[in-house]
């Protein structure tokens, strides 16, 4: 790709410009019914051009390096009708974040993947009669480069890997996963835990409708909060009136602490800069329940009149940067390693993406739920929990000690008081 | 090449997306993706590669991933062919300024004093698809897609959002009538009541689903369970139900990529010509949805493998629908007597292994003594697919709703169809 030619072209035709380039290489192995089904390698590179003409932003992207000038022209054409306002792009220097690149990824080949899949499957099959129905292990490496007319030219390399397995037995199914920046997936845990949950779920019974103390696992917490809470502290949603947290800085929402940390060492969402080149940072959103700040991309920070927090990320190369959380770390005063007694313990949820991102209302089907009563553990099927996330956050009773990172969320299991459960 | 089978796909898509957010054109973008996907089957094991490389290099890298051994096999794809979807009005011939003007006109229909936020999104897309495999078949097609999604947020006693969408394989002609304007004014009018609506009752009850929610039900709760890859994984409740009665007598379910709805495609992503497939006939499960591999393993017919861009083709739905029955809407309400009428969907999720599904309606009404009563908001529906299909009662008037369906990280355009229907299911708040 001829970046110099594009830079020369953009310098003459626009007031300001930005070129975002990314190359991803990923390799994955697919598991089906206890066997390895295929190995797949994906090489994808693409670029996005953002221009400003008379304060208006245009944007075009492609995976085809030969078309870079055509793409620049399209972006300029869109700037004419655009009402996306911006006067410049951020200037930033390159810094480093610990634990997001593992050079051992270069050694991952087909044999490594076969061996890893075998370990995960075997761990599941240690339990009798289970079917490791579906799963995958993926390793990936990416290079990101951002150049703009403010003088930014930063580059970052990162690695990531993940493992996932769904295990089925009779009418019960369960899944488990692990994700890491380093090549250190706990494959035995993924296989064994998915199998254990599936086996325990056989002969599940219905639950009586009522109010229960509910323990949500890190997976369930991540699913619920990602859809019902995180959109509310995005500066973009605050600006657009799509947030219950708009105008509520200083208000109290419970007693928990929630921090967005784009620089957390080994964090799955960590990077030295966001997808606009702004240096990432640690932002306290809720401090002991009090709303302190929103996270923000470059443009919406300007609208709100605050410093950008380095949260402008692109969902794909072809997406505009938008306000997105990074590593969201949850904390609470009281922690205990024994929080499951006399509670409904939920491993994962179905339907979290149907939560109302504006009001925070949710209604979720519990998957792999267990009712603990006086030391007895009873599998539950078709339990539904519903409520409002802001009400739920005030019902936090205690945090567990089993801290994990699931996607962006870093949390232990959390116990909530008196949650409405219907059978 | 010393392999059992290989294929090569080349896909080029260009997409224009315009969003009118609270009256301003924000995030306009143009995107062109070009890529190639390669698959090699060797010793029954698939090696896959995707990237912008020569055919020789791509096949070579795919072959290097075919290191294992397995039971993979494929059936032939048929004869191949060529198809160019002709539109009445090519969207590329309409100026971008005119498109923006149309969006601004639509936005006016969304406005009211209780509306706090509006969004009108325009999308136009052209997919060029090229396919070749080791048996020598060749396929080429071009299909355009176009549409507008309208959305508004209203505030009164509660904050509520509502959206409607018009998406078709078509040209700009679909905007040359009032349909999209009617959708916008409907969103505005419904929101006026929805922000004052009550929270729903909860528990097991009679539920009348409108076409849109019924379509989501048949897609989410049933359609995914007949995808043959799930059958091979042993992760669907319908695995051993072929030839058995799985639904009430008058239930007929089809998947049909030849209908010009959003899931339209002349060929699937394995080069198989599109055909209507009968999944349930008179209540009996007659067929699963198949890729060339699952068809070979389960003695079925291929034609249902789709992919997002150059990703691996997997078993997918296209336009999936439950055919209409003979009850009028009033008869459905009368039959329900007491319960709820639920409209539209905010998406859903299902577990094909257990048959449990859960989705949220956009809004609804209480049914009291066979008549519609007060409006309800934030309402969800859940239940078990098979028990619902056994007792479903079908109304008149089949209608399709377009959408995007995600599976294994790949998103493809689909449409779901159903008539209004009556079921018994769990209702709760959302």
Interface residues (C-beta under 8 A of the other chain):
Chain A: X27 X32 X33 X35 X36 X37 X38 X39 X40 X41 X42 X43 X44 X45 X46 X58 X59 X60 X61 X62 X63 X64 X67 X71 X74 X75 X77 X78 X80 X81 X82 X83 X84 X110 X111 X114 X131 X133 X134 X166 X168 X171 X172 X173 X209 X240 X241 X242 X244 X318 X320 X350 X351 X353 X354 X355 X356 X358 X359 X361 X362 X363 X364 X365 X367 X381 X382 X384 X386 X387 X422
Chain B: X15 X18 X21 X22 X24 X25 X26 X27 X28 X29 X30 X31 X32 X33 X34 X35 X45 X46 X47 X48 X49 X50 X51 X52 X53 X61 X62 X64 X65 X66 X67 X68 X70 X71 X72 X96 X97 X100 X116 X117 X153 X158 X159 X160 X161 X202 X203 X229 X232 X233 X234 X235 X237 X311 X312 X346 X347 X348 X349 X350 X351 X353 X354 X356 X358 X359 X360 X378 X380 X382 X384 X426 X428 X429 X430
